[in-house]
Amino acid sequence: MIAKRFFYSIISCFLFFNLVRAQPASEIKVLLNQRVSAVSTSMWGIFFEDINFAADGGIYAELIKNRSFNFNDPLMGWTWINKDGGKGDNRLYNSGDMLRPNKRYVRIQSTSDNGSNGLSNEGFRGIGLKKDAGYRLTVTARSGDSNIAANLVVELVDSTGKVLDENQISGITKDWNKYEVILKPIKTDASARLNVLVKGKGVVEIETVSLFPVDTWKGRKNGLRSDLVQLLADMKPGFVRFPGGCIVEGRELASRYQWKKTVGDPAERELIVNRWNTEFKHRSTPDYFQSFGLGFYEYFLLSEDIGAEPLPILNCGMACQYNTSELVDMKDLDPYIQDALDLIEFANGAVATQWGKLRASMGHPEPFNLKMMGVGNEQWGPQYIERFKKFNSALKEKHPEIKLITSAGPSPEGDRFTYLWDELVKLNADFVDEHYYQTPSWFLKNASRYDAYPRKGPKIFAGEYAAHSKGQADPTSRNNWESALAEAAFMTGLERNCDVVQMCSYAPLLAHKDAWQWNPDLIWFDNLNAVPTPNYFVQKLFATNKGSYTVSVLKDKEVIAGKDSIYASATIDEKSKEVILKLVNISPRKTSMKFSFTGESFKSQNASMEVLKNKDLTAWNSFSNPSNIGIELQKLKVSGRSLLLSIDGNSVNVLRIKL
Ligand code: AHR
């Protein structure tokens, strides 16, 4: 819906090529009859990391923060309340019961005949509710007095305390049980709360309180936020890299991502702190935890749902080198390698295997078809190479079919980078993951970075990139048009070199408007809405116009990578039999270009061109003006072997012509 709302303001301007009047254009040749290289089906993908409240408080649709009282501060997000003169004697307990997934529970004891007493949850910077939509509330509770069945009143309230809907859970018995009711708020509210109350005298003990919209992605119970997944699906990504990023590494090894703790019954997944919580002191989010409701099974399912290859990244025995750099002793590395082997079994193994059986029991007997895996995230130094070697030999011996992604470190040049590359070439690595968070001018300058890369040896995975007009985590930094335009120019260079660069993903993907740590990000959201940035539309334009193989676009026999402020690449889509031309104009002026096509001539036709443009390089998509920059569709008439085309200043253009 959001996607529809935002763009395709279709401009049916039928521009006849001979009507274009601008300064004389020198000829650009598109060599349609010379296939250069195949475009990998997973060329343009996405990188999901649980940063900026991307998982809990974001795409994972749970609306209750600290639903099982398992945060370090067990009542974080909760407050004891009473209403209408109610009184209480309330406690937090730890049962130590090894048979229960949660040891902690609260005991609400309402001591007065009048009014009510209980708890209120603030959600993730509020609870986002939509008028008349259904919300499924699940409470795991028991009666605090074993002789009397107890009742609870649950209510959704707005920020003034006005009740938006309420319901009663009655007949709560002395044993732990799950109780479920549906609530339907009478108005939309982005910062509502949930109250759980005992009315009159009574005692109820509660282990977990959970609230999900009924409308989740594919209607899955306890699933994902459908508007956010839809935006990802609309990009048609070739792969999903998950779950990080530095999340994989942890600040120290204890807080690293361990996939085995994120599968099986969500209620039994052990919660840990999110390492981004206080990373940036000026963007501190001490209430940031990982419930793992979105765990590895759900990541695989998400990838499958949106037609993308799963690309899990695993810890390689190293914690984040920007934090503790804690290392696992080489002699203790085996369990880490075993995790990698077991993950392949979880994804691809027969249902009779230990991990394949778990996958089947979770609802997916068919394999997930895992083809690749990352060993470490942004690691560097000889410690990395030493550990990777061990992973490499174990994994290649048992699973030669799985391609391994290796690290080029945190920056796209320098000593660490060169050292890793030299070593990884010697090891004949499958893929090297290069990261670049750089200025827009770096991206423009590097649009021809890969033209001179060796054609043999490891392939490139541009696993994390974004143009930053300002420093990282700068609150005033924006996903502005300047950054998106620079990324688009750079991406023409990635596409032109797709024999070497075979996978690419922008980073980070998602950010909560009120709880982010890292800025800029591809998609911003609050508790009700999502705003795709101009950078999102650039990614979408490239991914939805991938084509099957590249052909050369040349001016004066040279690739077009910045000369006269133009960047260009072209592919042929074998299925639709179209040539796809990508043209980026970074000058503020309208520019006319004359194209001549060799090897094919076009029948007279109305071709379509998707355009992103804005005169103002500081323009961005805000919550109050979310569709400021979006894709417009222009039509133009084409025939014969040549085309005179005029493209707007500061624009990204994707032209498709039927062959
Ligand atoms: O994308 C944000 C962070 O940037 C990632 O976690 C890390 O890999 C990189 O340093």
Boltz pocket constraint, residues with backbone or C-beta under 6 A from the ligand:
constraints:
  - pocket:
      binder: B
      contacts: [[A, 49], [A, 51], [A, 244], [A, 245], [A, 246], [A, 247], [A, 377], [A, 378], [A, 410], [A, 464], [A, 507], [A, 508], [A, 518]]
      max_distance: 6.0
